[in-house]
Amino acid sequence: MEAYNLLYKSYFGWLNDNEVPTINSSGTYRIYAFDQGRAIKAPIGLKLKSGNGQYTYWLEYRTSHKRYTGTKNGVLINLEGYFENEQDSRFWKTTSYLLDMTPGSKTPGWWGDDQTDSELVLGKSYTDHWGGFTITPIQIGGTPDSPNAWIDVKVTLR
């Protein structure tokens, strides 16, 4: 099953703040797979503000994408609000940029940019370009390929 990312689901009014809370303190947070039908538990994602306060990162745990099976091994990070030099907010407020956590990699036989390994995998860290936070996925659990699948993410705010 393929599903809209959490930013788009929020835009359409399909989510509430309990399902994808904004994180305001350091800690370890569990998020459940969002793409296995209706979630039984929450949260199904996290939001983090960039260090400059202008952008929002959306973290999600996707477990059912047939072409991108590696997403079960980490979190996907989408950036909201970034649209260089665009003045019309209708464009940048509803545009989601999937960040590639393995830039430069290529899938054999594929000519274009590779997003099949864009997840931030267990034990690897990502630091906000504007200095707001560092995140590290640290553990996966629950029932695989179900709404009970989860990932723990350590968040350190700066």
Helices and strands as residue ranges (DSSP letters): H 6-11, E 27-32, E 45-49, E 56-60, G 69-73, E 74-80, H 89-92, E 96-98, E 120-121, E 126-127, E 133-141, E 150-157
